[in-house]
Amino acid sequence: MYGQPPYDHEAVTAAFGRVSDGYVAPAESTHDGAERLWCRLAAQGRIVSRHHDGGRGSTQVWCTLIEHPSLPAGEVFATFGMGQGPLGVYRCTPEDARLTLTHPGCFNL
């Protein structure tokens, strides 16, 4: 696409792997448990940015980056969600989170 940098499949796949490896499991493996986790992290931290994959409607994948006092500089908690599904929380770098939104499997996060 004109005006966009070339797609680097290897870099995108590596970022997706690092984000996936940073999964933070909620205390309860339920929709409510996932909601409590991201709400707590957002309340204790600071939302710094929001991004999406460019999709439309219920298939759009979006990501919110949260700086948190428990994390070192350069890391965030990234929440990924699609439609009305639960949010997944991942510890990663902001760059990896944004790059992961270009991966064709980002809807799985």
N, C-alpha and C positions, 0 to 999 in steps of 0.2 A: 504494500500500500504506500502511495506517495507520501513523503514526509515522515514516515515511520522508520526507525532503525531496523536493520535486518534482524530477523528472528534467529536467535542462537539456541537451537534445540538442546545442546549439551548444557549450557548455562541454566536454561529454564528447568530442565530435568534435575540438575544438581540442586537448585534452589528449592524445588518442590520436595526433594528428598530431605533436605535439611529442615524445612518447615514441618514436614510429616514427623520427623524424628523428635521434634520439640513439643509433641502433643502433651497437653496438660489434662489429665483425666479429672472429671468432677468427682466429688465425694460420693455422689449417687449417680449411677449410670442411667439417668432419666432426663427427659426434656427439662423438667424443673431443676434438677441438679445442675445441668449445663447452664441454665439461666442464672441460678444463684452464683455460680463461679464467675461468669463474666461480669455480672453486676457488682460483685465484691471487688474484683480487680479494677473495674472502672471507678468505683467509689474511692478506692484507696490510691489510685493513680490518676493519670490525666490522659484523656483522649487527645491524640496529636494529629491524626488525619484519618480520612475515610477514602476508600478506593473501591472500584468495581471492575469487572471483567469486560464491560462494554455490551453485555447481553441486555435483553429487554424482558420486562414482565417477570413472571415467576421463575424463570431460568437464569436470571441475573445473579451472579455470585459477587458478594461484596465482602469487604474486609475493613475492619476498624483497628487502628494501631493505638495501643495504650502503653504509655510510659508508666513504670511502676517502681516504687522505692526499693523493692526487693531485688531488682535487676541491675546489672552493671550498665554503665553507659554503652550505648550502641546496640542494646537489646530491647525488645518490646514484647508485650503479649499481643498477638494478632488474633482477632476473632474472625472466623470465616462463616458465612451463612448463605443460604439460598432459599428463596421463597419464605414459607412459614416454618421451615425446618429448624432444628436446634442449632445453636452456635457451637462451633468447635473452637477451642482456645489452644494456641500454639506459642511457644517461646521461640523467638527467632530475631533476625535482624530486620529492620524496616525494608531494606533492599530485597531480601529474600521473599518477604511477604508480597511486595508489589510485583516482583518478577513471577511469583507463583500464580498470580492471577492470569498470566498469559499461557499457563499450562492447560492442555485440554482436559486434564483430570481434576482441575481445581474444584469442581462441584462436589467432589468426594470428601473435601475437608470439613 
